[in-house]
Amino acid sequence: MMNEKNYQEAYRLLYDELSMPYIPKESEEALISYYQECRSVIQSDAVQRSYEEEDVEALLEGNFEEQLLAIEQLKKSNVRNYLDVIENCLKKDPNGLVRALLIDCLMQQDVAVEMHAVVNGMELTFLPNYLEPVMKAEGAILAANTLCEWFEHEDPSFLKMCMETLIQECYLHLPFHIDVDEGIPLALSIVSYVKKAQGDEAGFEMFLKQYHLEREHGFALLLEHYGI
């Protein structure tokens, strides 16, 4: 069991053996040695888990950069050990990107525990394992298909940038998803966002004329709201 790193079970068996009224002398010394080794490993693991939890909690209560560091730690950990810490952060209505990344951590590890959060002052409850992957929502699918229709043949590299931006935007809406009636307006706003990032405002105006679209029919991007 020790060779398989199952120190808890080995410790229990050793404790039972050492509690016996009689232990052969030739076995006692080895049993005590194994017992002490198991106890040392278990205590060390407990201290490390405690340190990591306190560390993650402190980082999540810090600034934006510290919160991102905490999320990187959570990705490498069993998030079920940090549910209270994560929920405390979510209930403080954190930065949208921080909220999205935390919820994504819960989704990736299929957490089946009811969680509470505050989003723009609104309290809500959700089950991470019941949340649909963001790019499987009807609105996200429609937006992606629309972008492909516009740029797949005309400008594949621009399409790639738009698709990457679309994914980021959809994640920012977690735990909500994009509705189907928001799909085309979202696609239009993604094009505007990427054109603006390229400094190509004139290109966006030409795009609107080409497809007979109106600028005001767009979608208010959270990417712009959070200044990403």
Accessible surface in RSA format (square Angstrom, percent):
REM  Atomic radii and reference values for relative SASA: ProtOr
REM  Chains: A
REM  Algorithm: Lee & Richards
REM  Probe-radius: 1.40
REM  Slices: 20
REM RES _ NUM      All-atoms   Total-Side   Main-Chain    Non-polar    All polar
REM                ABS   REL    ABS   REL    ABS   REL    ABS   REL    ABS   REL
RES MET A   1   102.69  53.2  66.98  44.3  35.71  85.0  65.56  55.7  37.12  49.2
RES MET A   2    36.79  19.1  32.30  21.4   4.50  10.7  21.75  18.5  15.04  19.9
RES ASN A   3   146.50 101.0 118.59 114.6  27.91  67.2  31.42  75.6 115.08 111.2
RES GLU A   4   141.06  81.0 114.96  87.0  26.11  62.2  46.18  89.3  94.89  77.5
RES LYS A   5   152.84  74.6 134.19  82.3  18.65  44.4  85.33  76.8  67.51  71.9
RES ASN A   6    64.61  44.6  58.43  56.5   6.17  14.9  15.88  38.2  48.73  47.1
RES TYR A   7    34.65  16.2  32.70  18.6   1.95   5.1  15.57  11.7  19.08  23.5
RES GLN A   8   111.07  62.1 106.26  77.7   4.81  11.4  54.67 116.4  56.39  42.8
RES GLU A   9    52.60  30.2  50.74  38.4   1.86   4.4  16.11  31.2  36.49  29.8
RES ALA A  10     7.55   6.9   5.28   8.2   2.27   5.2   7.49  10.5   0.07   0.2
RES TYR A  11    58.26  27.2  58.26  33.1   0.00   0.0  36.08  27.1  22.17  27.3
RES ARG A  12   116.95  49.1 114.03  58.1   2.92   7.0  64.08  87.6  52.87  32.0
RES LEU A  13    72.87  40.6  72.35  51.8   0.53   1.3  72.43  50.9   0.45   1.2
RES LEU A  14    16.31   9.1  16.01  11.5   0.29   0.7  16.28  11.4   0.03   0.1
RES TYR A  15   123.60  57.7 123.27  70.1   0.33   0.9  76.12  57.2  47.48  58.5
RES ASP A  16    58.66  41.1  54.55  54.3   4.11   9.7  20.91  49.2  37.75  37.7
RES GLU A  17    81.64  46.9  81.20  61.4   0.44   1.0  17.72  34.3  63.92  52.2
RES LEU A  18    47.49  26.4  25.70  18.4  21.79  54.8  25.99  18.3  21.49  57.8
RES SER A  19    73.26  61.9  38.40  51.3  34.86  80.3  40.05  85.3  33.21  46.5
RES MET A  20   101.64  52.6  91.04  60.3  10.60  25.2  66.75  56.8  34.89  46.2
RES PRO A  21   140.96 102.7  95.57  87.1  45.39 165.0 108.57  89.6  32.40 201.3
RES TYR A  22   167.08  78.0 152.36  86.7  14.72  38.3 120.09  90.2  46.99  57.9
RES ILE A  23    31.28  17.8  17.29  12.9  13.98  33.7  17.57  12.7  13.71  37.2
RES PRO A  24    50.74  37.0  50.50  46.0   0.24   0.9  50.74  41.9   0.00   0.0
RES LYS A  25   164.05  80.0 155.79  95.6   8.26  19.7 107.63  96.9  56.42  60.1
RES GLU A  26   147.37  84.6 112.09  84.8  35.28  84.0  70.36 136.1  77.02  62.9
RES SER A  27    41.11  34.7  37.45  50.0   3.67   8.4  16.83  35.8  24.29  34.0
RES GLU A  28    55.12  31.6  55.12  41.7   0.00   0.0   6.07  11.7  49.05  40.1
RES GLU A  29   140.24  80.5 135.91 102.8   4.33  10.3  51.00  98.6  89.25  72.9
RES ALA A  30    45.35  41.7  37.38  57.7   7.97  18.1  44.26  62.3   1.09   2.9
RES LEU A  31    31.77  17.7  31.77  22.7   0.00   0.0  31.77  22.3   0.00   0.0
RES ILE A  32    68.04  38.7  68.04  50.7   0.00   0.0  68.04  49.0   0.00   0.0
RES SER A  33    61.79  52.2  55.66  74.3   6.12  14.1  25.23  53.7  36.56  51.2
RES TYR A  34   106.42  49.7 106.42  60.5   0.00   0.0  61.30  46.1  45.12  55.6
RES TYR A  35    34.99  16.3  34.99  19.9   0.00   0.0  18.96  14.2  16.03  19.8
RES GLN A  36    95.00  53.1  90.60  66.2   4.40  10.5  20.82  44.3  74.17  56.3
RES GLU A  37    82.88  47.6  75.21  56.9   7.67  18.3  32.48  62.8  50.41  41.2
RES CYS A  38     0.00   0.0   0.00   0.0   0.00   0.0   0.00   0.0   0.00   0.0
RES ARG A  39    97.91  41.1  97.63  49.8   0.28   0.7  15.39  21.0  82.52  50.0
RES SER A  40    65.97  55.7  59.44  79.3   6.53  15.0  26.66  56.8  39.31  55.1
RES VAL A  41    42.12  27.7  39.21  35.5   2.91   7.0  42.12  36.6   0.00   0.0
RES ILE A  42    32.09  18.3  30.99  23.1   1.10   2.6  32.05  23.1   0.04   0.1
RES GLN A  43   103.90  58.1 101.11  73.9   2.79   6.7  37.15  79.1  66.76  50.6
RES SER A  44    68.09  57.5  58.20  77.7   9.89  22.8  29.56  63.0  38.53  54.0
RES ASP A  45    66.39  46.5  64.36  64.1   2.03   4.8  10.58  24.9  55.80  55.7
RES ALA A  46    45.07  41.4  38.84  59.9   6.22  14.2  40.27  56.7   4.80  12.7
RES VAL A  47   103.98  68.4 100.55  91.0   3.43   8.3 103.27  89.7   0.71   1.9
RES GLN A  48    89.97  50.3  88.81  64.9   1.16   2.8  34.90  74.3  55.07  41.8
RES ARG A  49   127.36  53.5 124.43  63.4   2.93   7.0  57.32  78.3  70.04  42.4
RES SER A  50    55.07  46.5  46.86  62.5   8.21  18.9  32.09  68.3  22.98  32.2
RES TYR A  51   127.54  59.5 124.41  70.8   3.12   8.1  89.82  67.5  37.72  46.5
RES GLU A  52    46.19  26.5  44.94  34.0   1.24   3.0   7.60  14.7  38.59  31.5
RES GLU A  53    66.10  37.9  66.10  50.0   0.00   0.0   8.61  16.7  57.49  46.9
RES GLU A  54   110.78  63.6 105.98  80.2   4.81  11.4  40.57  78.5  70.22  57.3
RES ASP A  55    53.06  37.2  47.93  47.7   5.13  12.1   5.56  13.1  47.50  47.4
RES VAL A  56     0.00   0.0   0.00   0.0   0.00   0.0   0.00   0.0   0.00   0.0
RES GLU A  57    65.65  37.7  65.50  49.6   0.15   0.3  12.58  24.3  53.07  43.3
RES ALA A  58    62.57  57.5  48.20  74.4  14.37  32.7  53.42  75.2   9.16  24.3
RES LEU A  59    36.85  20.5  36.18  25.9   0.67   1.7  36.85  25.9   0.00   0.0
RES LEU A  60     6.29   3.5   2.24   1.6   4.06  10.2   2.24   1.6   4.06  10.9
RES GLU A  61   112.83  64.8  76.13  57.6  36.70  87.4  29.28  56.6  83.54  68.2
RES GLY A  62    28.45  35.1   0.00   N/A  28.45  35.1  16.65  45.7  11.81  26.4
RES ASN A  63    86.59  59.7  72.99  70.5  13.59  32.7  40.71  98.0  45.88  44.3
RES PHE A  64    73.05  36.5  67.07  41.5   5.98  15.6  67.57  41.0   5.48  15.7
RES GLU A  65   109.86  63.1 107.52  81.3   2.34   5.6  60.41 116.9  49.44  40.4
RES GLU A  66    63.97  36.7  63.97  48.4   0.00   0.0  12.74  24.6  51.23  41.8
RES GLN A  67    23.48  13.1  23.48  17.2   0.00   0.0   0.00   0.0  23.48  17.8
RES LEU A  68    53.20  29.6  51.91  37.1   1.30   3.3  52.19  36.6   1.02   2.7
RES LEU A  69   108.78  60.6 103.79  74.3   4.99  12.6 104.02  73.1   4.76  12.8
RES ALA A  70     0.00   0.0   0.00   0.0   0.00   0.0   0.00   0.0   0.00   0.0
RES ILE A  71     1.03   0.6   1.03   0.8   0.00   0.0   1.03   0.7   0.00   0.0
RES GLU A  72    88.18  50.6  87.89  66.5   0.29   0.7  36.62  70.8  51.55  42.1
RES GLN A  73    48.24  27.0  46.96  34.3   1.27   3.0   8.46  18.0  39.78  30.2
RES LEU A  74     0.00   0.0   0.00   0.0   0.00   0.0   0.00   0.0   0.00   0.0
RES LYS A  75   104.81  51.1  77.96  47.8  26.85  63.9  47.85  43.1  56.96  60.7
RES LYS A  76   166.56  81.3 125.39  76.9  41.17  98.0  82.24  74.0  84.32  89.8
RES SER A  77    22.26  18.8   8.51  11.4  13.75  31.7  15.03  32.0   7.23  10.1
RES ASN A  78    74.49  51.4  63.96  61.8  10.53  25.3  24.93  60.0  49.56  47.9
RES VAL A  79     0.00   0.0   0.00   0.0   0.00   0.0   0.00   0.0   0.00   0.0
RES ARG A  80   110.79  46.5  93.16  47.5  17.63  42.0  44.98  61.5  65.81  39.9
RES ASN A  81    82.17  56.7  65.26  63.1  16.91  40.7  19.41  46.7  62.76  60.7
RES TYR A  82     9.60   4.5   8.58   4.9   1.03   2.7   2.67   2.0   6.94   8.6
RES LEU A  83    27.50  15.3  24.91  17.8   2.60   6.5  25.14  17.7   2.36   6.4
RES ASP A  84   110.39  77.3 106.32 105.8   4.07   9.6  30.35  71.4  80.04  79.8
RES VAL A  85     8.64   5.7   6.76   6.1   1.88   4.5   7.00   6.1   1.64   4.4
RES ILE A  86     0.00   0.0   0.00   0.0   0.00   0.0   0.00   0.0   0.00   0.0
RES GLU A  87    31.51  18.1  31.51  23.8   0.00   0.0   1.64   3.2  29.87  24.4
RES ASN A  88    72.20  49.8  69.40  67.1   2.80   6.7  16.28  39.2  55.92  54.0
RES CYS A  89     7.97   6.0   4.83   5.4   3.13   7.4   4.76  12.1   3.20   3.5
RES LEU A  90     0.00   0.0   0.00   0.0   0.00   0.0   0.00   0.0   0.00   0.0
RES LYS A  91   104.05  50.8  89.33  54.8  14.73  35.1  43.80  39.4  60.25  64.2
RES LYS A  92   133.32  65.0 105.86  65.0  27.45  65.4  89.04  80.1  44.28  47.2
RES ASP A  93    52.45  36.7  34.07  33.9  18.38  43.5  17.27  40.7  35.17  35.1
RES PRO A  94    17.13  12.5   2.06   1.9  15.07  54.8  12.99  10.7   4.14  25.8
RES ASN A  95    57.45  39.6  41.45  40.1  16.00  38.5  19.29  46.4  38.16  36.9
RES GLY A  96     0.00   0.0   0.00   N/A   0.00   0.0   0.00   0.0   0.00   0.0
RES LEU A  97    47.67  26.5  47.67  34.1   0.00   0.0  47.67  33.5   0.00   0.0
RES VAL A  98     0.00   0.0   0.00   0.0   0.00   0.0   0.00   0.0   0.00   0.0
RES ARG A  99     4.62   1.9   4.62   2.4   0.00   0.0   0.00   0.0   4.62   2.8
RES ALA A 100     0.85   0.8   0.77   1.2   0.08   0.2   0.79   1.1   0.06   0.2
RES LEU A 101    45.41  25.3  44.43  31.8   0.98   2.5  44.87  31.5   0.54   1.5
RES LEU A 102     0.00   0.0   0.00   0.0   0.00   0.0   0.00   0.0   0.00   0.0
RES ILE A 103     0.00   0.0   0.00   0.0   0.00   0.0   0.00   0.0   0.00   0.0
RES ASP A 104    24.26  17.0  24.26  24.2   0.00   0.0   0.48   1.1  23.78  23.7
RES CYS A 105     5.80   4.4   1.51   1.7   4.29  10.1   4.54  11.5   1.27   1.4
RES LEU A 106     0.00   0.0   0.00   0.0   0.00   0.0   0.00   0.0   0.00   0.0
RES MET A 107    30.35  15.7  16.02  10.6  14.33  34.1  16.33  13.9  14.02  18.6
RES GLN A 108   129.83  72.6  97.34  71.1  32.48  77.3  33.63  71.6  96.20  73.0
RES GLN A 109    47.21  26.4  36.31  26.5  10.89  25.9  28.22  60.1  18.99  14.4
RES ASP A 110    91.03  63.8  86.16  85.8   4.87  11.5  26.25  61.8  64.78  64.6
RES VAL A 111     0.14   0.1   0.14   0.1   0.00   0.0   0.14   0.1   0.00   0.0
RES ALA A 112    67.53  62.1  44.74  69.0  22.79  51.8  44.74  63.0  22.79  60.4
RES VAL A 113    73.45  48.3  70.13  63.5   3.31   8.0  73.45  63.8   0.00   0.0
RES GLU A 114    98.37  56.5  86.61  65.5  11.76  28.0  20.48  39.6  77.89  63.6
RES MET A 115     2.00   1.0   2.00   1.3   0.00   0.0   0.00   0.0   2.00   2.7
RES HIS A 116    74.06  40.5  74.06  51.5   0.00   0.0  53.50  55.1  20.56  23.9
RES ALA A 117     1.67   1.5   0.00   0.0   1.67   3.8   0.00   0.0   1.67   4.4
RES VAL A 118    25.48  16.8  25.48  23.1   0.00   0.0  25.48  22.1   0.00   0.0
RES VAL A 119     8.06   5.3   7.21   6.5   0.85   2.0   7.21   6.3   0.85   2.3
RES ASN A 120   111.44  76.8  78.17  75.5  33.27  80.1  35.52  85.5  75.92  73.4
RES GLY A 121    61.88  76.3   0.00   N/A  61.88  76.3  32.13  88.2  29.75  66.6
RES MET A 122   102.24  52.9  96.35  63.8   5.90  14.0  60.67  51.6  41.57  55.1
RES GLU A 123   146.94  84.4 123.45  93.4  23.48  55.9  38.38  74.2 108.56  88.6
RES LEU A 124    28.05  15.6  17.68  12.6  10.37  26.1  26.46  18.6   1.59   4.3
RES THR A 125    70.62  50.2  42.05  42.6  28.57  68.1  24.39  32.8  46.23  69.9
RES PHE A 126    16.50   8.3   8.14   5.0   8.36  21.7  16.50  10.0   0.00   0.0
RES LEU A 127    61.99  34.5  56.68  40.5   5.31  13.4  56.68  39.8   5.31  14.3
RES PRO A 128     1.09   0.8   0.00   0.0   1.09   4.0   0.00   0.0   1.09   6.8
RES ASN A 129    55.59  38.3  27.47  26.5  28.12  67.7   3.29   7.9  52.29  50.5
RES TYR A 130   172.76  80.7 144.21  82.0  28.55  74.3  99.23  74.6  73.53  90.6
RES LEU A 131    31.84  17.7  20.05  14.3  11.79  29.6  21.20  14.9  10.64  28.6
RES GLU A 132    79.58  45.7  73.43  55.6   6.15  14.6  28.67  55.5  50.91  41.6
RES PRO A 133    69.60  50.7  66.96  61.0   2.64   9.6  69.60  57.5   0.00   0.0
RES VAL A 134     6.40   4.2   3.67   3.3   2.72   6.6   3.67   3.2   2.72   7.4
RES MET A 135    55.11  28.5  44.23  29.3  10.88  25.9  44.23  37.6  10.88  14.4
RES LYS A 136   132.56  64.7 125.35  76.9   7.21  17.2  71.18  64.1  61.38  65.4
RES ALA A 137     3.61   3.3   2.64   4.1   0.97   2.2   3.61   5.1   0.00   0.0
RES GLU A 138   119.91  68.8 111.89  84.6   8.03  19.1  45.48  88.0  74.43  60.8
RES GLY A 139     0.00   0.0   0.00   N/A   0.00   0.0   0.00   0.0   0.00   0.0
RES ALA A 140     0.00   0.0   0.00   0.0   0.00   0.0   0.00   0.0   0.00   0.0
RES ILE A 141    78.06  44.4  76.02  56.6   2.03   4.9  78.06  56.2   0.00   0.0
RES LEU A 142    56.47  31.4  54.95  39.3   1.51   3.8  56.37  39.6   0.10   0.3
RES ALA A 143     0.00   0.0   0.00   0.0   0.00   0.0   0.00   0.0   0.00   0.0
RES ALA A 144    12.69  11.7  12.69  19.6   0.00   0.0  12.69  17.9   0.00   0.0
RES ASN A 145    77.66  53.6  75.74  73.2   1.92   4.6  15.58  37.5  62.08  60.0
RES THR A 146    10.36   7.4  10.22  10.4   0.15   0.4   6.15   8.3   4.21   6.4
RES LEU A 147     0.00   0.0   0.00   0.0   0.00   0.0   0.00   0.0   0.00   0.0
RES CYS A 148    36.59  27.7  35.71  39.8   0.88   2.1  10.25  26.0  26.33  28.4
RES GLU A 149   140.30  80.6 106.37  80.5  33.93  80.8  46.95  90.8  93.36  76.2
RES TRP A 150    20.75   8.3  17.89   8.7   2.86   6.7   6.13   3.3  14.62  23.7
RES PHE A 151     6.84   3.4   6.76   4.2   0.08   0.2   6.84   4.1   0.00   0.0
RES GLU A 152    88.53  50.8  81.69  61.8   6.84  16.3  14.62  28.3  73.91  60.3
RES HIS A 153   170.81  93.4 140.62  97.7  30.19  77.2 102.11 105.2  68.70  79.9
RES GLU A 154   105.00  60.3  70.08  53.0  34.91  83.1  45.03  87.1  59.97  49.0
RES ASP A 155    50.89  35.6  49.12  48.9   1.77   4.2  10.27  24.2  40.62  40.5
RES PRO A 156    85.23  62.1  79.61  72.6   5.62  20.4  79.97  66.0   5.26  32.7
RES SER A 157    75.93  64.2  67.18  89.7   8.75  20.2  51.10 108.8  24.83  34.8
RES PHE A 158     4.44   2.2   4.40   2.7   0.04   0.1   4.44   2.7   0.00   0.0
RES LEU A 159    19.77  11.0  19.77  14.1   0.00   0.0  19.77  13.9   0.00   0.0
RES LYS A 160   129.99  63.4 124.76  76.6   5.22  12.4  98.08  88.3  31.90  34.0
RES MET A 161    72.22  37.4  70.70  46.8   1.52   3.6  41.91  35.6  30.31  40.2
RES CYS A 162     0.00   0.0   0.00   0.0   0.00   0.0   0.00   0.0   0.00   0.0
RES MET A 163    49.22  25.5  49.22  32.6   0.00   0.0  49.22  41.8   0.00   0.0
RES GLU A 164    79.44  45.6  76.44  57.8   3.01   7.2  35.77  69.2  43.67  35.7
RES THR A 165    13.24   9.4  13.15  13.3   0.09   0.2   0.86   1.1  12.38  18.7
RES LEU A 166     0.00   0.0   0.00   0.0   0.00   0.0   0.00   0.0   0.00   0.0
RES ILE A 167    70.09  39.9  70.09  52.2   0.00   0.0  70.09  50.5   0.00   0.0
RES GLN A 168    89.39  50.0  83.74  61.2   5.65  13.5  33.63  71.6  55.76  42.3
RES GLU A 169     0.00   0.0   0.00   0.0   0.00   0.0   0.00   0.0   0.00   0.0
RES CYS A 170     2.70   2.0   1.33   1.5   1.37   3.2   1.39   3.5   1.31   1.4
RES TYR A 171    67.92  31.7  67.92  38.6   0.00   0.0  36.26  27.3  31.66  39.0
RES LEU A 172     1.90   1.1   1.90   1.4   0.00   0.0   1.90   1.3   0.00   0.0
RES HIS A 173    32.04  17.5  28.58  19.9   3.46   8.8  15.46  15.9  16.58  19.3
RES LEU A 174     0.20   0.1   0.00   0.0   0.20   0.5   0.00   0.0   0.20   0.5
RES PRO A 175    11.73   8.5   3.52   3.2   8.21  29.8   3.52   2.9   8.21  51.0
RES PHE A 176    89.22  44.6  85.81  53.1   3.41   8.9  89.22  54.1   0.00   0.0
RES HIS A 177    50.19  27.4  30.68  21.3  19.51  49.9  18.55  19.1  31.64  36.8
RES ILE A 178     6.13   3.5   2.58   1.9   3.55   8.6   2.61   1.9   3.52   9.6
RES ASP A 179    87.90  61.6  83.61  83.2   4.29  10.1  15.57  36.6  72.33  72.1
RES VAL A 180    77.24  50.8  73.57  66.6   3.67   8.8  73.57  63.9   3.67  10.0
RES ASP A 181   113.56  79.5  87.01  86.6  26.55  62.8  47.88 112.7  65.67  65.5
RES GLU A 182    56.36  32.4  55.55  42.0   0.81   1.9  16.08  31.1  40.28  32.9
RES GLY A 183     0.00   0.0   0.00   N/A   0.00   0.0   0.00   0.0   0.00   0.0
RES ILE A 184    82.80  47.1  82.30  61.3   0.50   1.2  82.30  59.3   0.50   1.4
RES PRO A 185    36.59  26.7  35.62  32.5   0.97   3.5  36.59  30.2   0.00   0.0
RES LEU A 186     0.00   0.0   0.00   0.0   0.00   0.0   0.00   0.0   0.00   0.0
RES ALA A 187     0.00   0.0   0.00   0.0   0.00   0.0   0.00   0.0   0.00   0.0
RES LEU A 188     5.96   3.3   5.96   4.3   0.00   0.0   5.96   4.2   0.00   0.0
RES SER A 189    12.44  10.5   8.99  12.0   3.45   7.9   6.63  14.1   5.81   8.1
RES ILE A 190     0.00   0.0   0.00   0.0   0.00   0.0   0.00   0.0   0.00   0.0
RES VAL A 191     0.00   0.0   0.00   0.0   0.00   0.0   0.00   0.0   0.00   0.0
RES SER A 192    23.84  20.1  22.30  29.8   1.54   3.5   8.04  17.1  15.80  22.1
RES TYR A 193    41.46  19.4  39.65  22.6   1.81   4.7  27.31  20.5  14.14  17.4
RES VAL A 194     6.86   4.5   6.42   5.8   0.44   1.1   6.86   6.0   0.00   0.0
RES LYS A 195    28.15  13.7  28.15  17.3   0.00   0.0   1.09   1.0  27.06  28.8
RES LYS A 196   109.25  53.3  97.41  59.8  11.84  28.2  59.19  53.3  50.06  53.3
RES ALA A 197    85.51  78.6  40.05  61.8  45.46 103.4  53.30  75.1  32.21  85.3
RES GLN A 198    86.92  48.6  50.62  37.0  36.29  86.4  34.02  72.4  52.90  40.1
RES GLY A 199    65.85  81.2   0.00   N/A  65.85  81.2  32.54  89.3  33.31  74.6
RES ASP A 200    49.21  34.5  46.26  46.0   2.95   7.0  15.12  35.6  34.09  34.0
RES GLU A 201    85.57  49.1  83.56  63.2   2.01   4.8  53.42 103.3  32.15  26.3
RES ALA A 202    70.90  65.2  61.47  94.9   9.43  21.5  67.20  94.6   3.70   9.8
RES GLY A 203    12.56  15.5   0.00   N/A  12.56  15.5   9.57  26.3   3.00   6.7
RES PHE A 204     5.03   2.5   5.03   3.1   0.00   0.0   5.03   3.0   0.00   0.0
RES GLU A 205    68.27  39.2  68.16  51.6   0.10   0.2  35.55  68.8  32.71  26.7
RES MET A 206   135.66  70.3 130.26  86.2   5.40  12.9 104.17  88.6  31.49  41.7
RES PHE A 207     8.55   4.3   6.11   3.8   2.44   6.3   8.09   4.9   0.46   1.3
RES LEU A 208    11.66   6.5  11.14   8.0   0.52   1.3  11.28   7.9   0.38   1.0
RES LYS A 209   159.83  78.0 145.14  89.1  14.68  35.0  95.91  86.3  63.92  68.1
RES GLN A 210    99.52  55.6  72.67  53.1  26.84  63.9  39.37  83.8  60.15  45.6
RES TYR A 211    67.32  31.4  51.01  29.0  16.31  42.4  44.17  33.2  23.15  28.5
RES HIS A 212   165.26  90.3 133.43  92.7  31.83  81.4  98.62 101.6  66.64  77.5
RES LEU A 213    47.97  26.7  35.84  25.6  12.13  30.5  37.43  26.3  10.54  28.4
RES GLU A 214    88.72  50.9  87.65  66.3   1.07   2.6  20.63  39.9  68.08  55.6
RES ARG A 215   116.74  49.0 105.40  53.7  11.35  27.0  58.51  80.0  58.23  35.3
RES GLU A 216   132.49  76.1  97.93  74.1  34.56  82.3  62.32 120.5  70.18  57.3
RES HIS A 217   111.77  61.1 103.07  71.6   8.70  22.3  69.62  71.7  42.15  49.1
RES GLY A 218    31.96  39.4   0.00   N/A  31.96  39.4   9.61  26.4  22.35  50.1
RES PHE A 219    33.30  16.7  19.85  12.3  13.45  35.0  25.07  15.2   8.23  23.5
RES ALA A 220    95.66  88.0  68.60 105.9  27.06  61.6  79.19 111.5  16.47  43.6
RES LEU A 221     6.65   3.7   1.65   1.2   5.00  12.6   1.69   1.2   4.96  13.3
RES LEU A 222    33.79  18.8  33.79  24.2   0.00   0.0  33.79  23.7   0.00   0.0
RES LEU A 223     1.01   0.6   1.01   0.7   0.00   0.0   1.01   0.7   0.00   0.0
RES GLU A 224    84.79  48.7  62.61  47.4  22.18  52.8  31.28  60.5  53.51  43.7
RES HIS A 225   129.09  70.6  95.62  66.5  33.47  85.6  64.53  66.5  64.57  75.1
RES TYR A 226    50.51  23.6  24.92  14.2  25.59  66.6  25.83  19.4  24.68  30.4
RES GLY A 227    68.81  84.9   0.00   N/A  68.81  84.9  34.61  95.0  34.20  76.6
RES ILE A 228    81.29  46.3  45.20  33.7  36.09  87.0  72.20  52.0   9.09  24.7
END  Absolute sums over single chains surface
CHAIN  1 A    13415.1      11407.1       2008.0       7196.2       6218.9
END  Absolute sums over all chains
TOTAL         13415.1      11407.1       2008.0       7196.2       6218.9
